[in-house]
Amino acid sequence: MGRSFKNSGGVGFSLILAAAVIFACGGEVVGDLAYTGGGSGGSGIDGGGTGGTGISVGSVSDFGSIYVNGVRYDTSNAEIFVEGQSKGFGDMTVSEQLAKGMVVRVEGEIEDSQNGTARKVYFNDDIRGPVESVRWIDSLPVALTVLGKEIILQDTTQIGGHGINSLEVGDWVQVSGFEDVDGRIRATFVTDSYITAKANIKGEIINLNTINKQFEIHGLVIDYRYANLIDIDQLSPDLVVEVTGDLSADHSTLVADTIGRVDILGADDSPNIELEGIISEKVSDTEILLDGVTSFLDAQTVYSGGDFSDIDIGVLVEIEGELIGGMIYVEKIIFRDDVKVEANVKANDVAQSEIILVGLQDITIQYVDGTTKVTGDVGTTAAITSADYVKIIGRQILPDTLTAVHIIVKSGLNDTVKLQGPLESYSDPIATILGHPVNLALIPDDSFESPEGVSVTREDFIDLITAGDPVFVSAKGQLDINEEVVWQNITAD
């Protein structure tokens, strides 16, 4: 797992260096050109790539040279671009300019499912500006508001700079991540700066006024009288752009220096494309929109970490396939919102918007009316009762807390319990998943599986989950008469 935002007392050298470079020269970031940047992020737990020239958009999960979407790209000869400017070539430039969690676009060769060679790597942040508010849970910051946009912090959000536990209103931050269907940015990287910088924001143009030379992005007024347009002949409503400039004293207006078109993929065609983001629209059973890119599914599409029924608006996925004419023909979908729990409902606290499950009482499940999708035998969160069995798909925000993206409800009780999430720790014989202990010593010897679905010994399974790489684990069990879970099998995903 990546460095948690909760543990920001010590800051890794590469994160400090990257933050220092980005906010150097009096805190100004010069020449933001949106067309060179990426636009989505994620954990990079499951790799892809089918060989040949390709493009990969996702967050940096590790270095040596650089890991994106589970693939290690050799960057020894790659050119690195930050905010539209070439910063140099090779691994040293990578270590100086990039940090874990930063969303990048890699162009190069995808040799196989684990290896590639990068020719160019691009990074653009998603928003930069002063903090307007901070939301806390259990003394931890879980959300920020910057330039009118909500920034969601997660257990996997990578932190640079001074750390964010001491953030105050007025402090400046730079954020990299991806936008959900409600316009919030789910942050994969956040760094703070206690000096001001050029503000930056991405979004659709609305309320375009060509007389006054103004438009709005997420309620922020953009004054473009003096702006340099990058790869744009003429501004138009609904065009997705990145704007960089100076904030007015009251933070209500951004006077633009540059306005550039946001181009997530940077190319019209590629035999191999890997793109991570949040599904913004499910047009039909065969067509979805991901980061504004039309993506087509068919009977040959392979699913990992979920199945076809899990495809829905607001779900975080990585798709792999072929890019033709600006559209992706999807060969594989990897579900990144693959934290899942299934069990009987013990209680639904509507006032607190929380569900507690039988046998998993130590896991807190939060939901958000209007955002969390509810399907099955009931259609609202308020209608869920202790007479229901639920499957909950969500994202982890604290070790023992997840936010529900999708709740599937079945009336009637079921003794089956399922738990899927990142392995947080292993102390013989206890594997901890979402804060819940799973005793491996009590699982039958023939019930351990590798990520390939192959039966392995308990010892080999322990070696696999303690090898140092990020691991997702799925466990299945049954409730006993005391409503305790008897775990029956476990798989490393």
MOMO-V697150 format. One record per run of one state. SS is the DSSP state (~ for helix, > for strand, _ for the rest). FROM is the first residue (numbers start at 1). TO is the last residue. If there is no record, write none. Layout:
# MOMO-V697150
SS,FROM,TO  SS,FROM,TO
This chain:
# MOMO-V697150
_,1,4  ~,5,7  _,8,12  ~,13,22  _,23,33  ~,34,36  _,37,51  >,52,63  _,64,65  >,66,68  _,69,70  >,71,74  _,75,78  >,79,82  _,83,84  >,85,89  ~,90,97  _,98,102  >,103,110  _,111,114  >,115,123  _,124,126  >,127,137  _,138,139  >,140,146  _,147,148  >,149,152  _,153,157  >,158,160  _,161,171  >,172,179  _,180,184  >,185,193  _,194,198  >,199,204  _,205,205  >,206,209  _,210,213  >,214,217  _,218,219  >,220,223  _,224,227  >,228,230  _,231,239  >,240,247  _,248,252  >,253,261  _,262,269  >,270,284  _,285,286  >,287,290  _,291,292  >,293,296  _,297,301  >,302,304  _,305,307  ~,308,310  _,311,315  >,316,324  _,325,326  >,327,335  _,336,338  >,339,349  _,350,353  >,354,357  _,358,363  >,364,366  _,367,372  >,373,376  _,377,380  ~,381,383  _,384,387  >,388,398  _,399,400  >,401,411  _,412,415  >,416,427  _,428,429  >,430,433  _,434,435  >,436,439  ~,440,442  _,443,447  >,448,449  _,450,454  >,455,456  _,457,457  ~,458,465  _,466,471  >,472,479  _,480,484  >,485,492  _,493,493
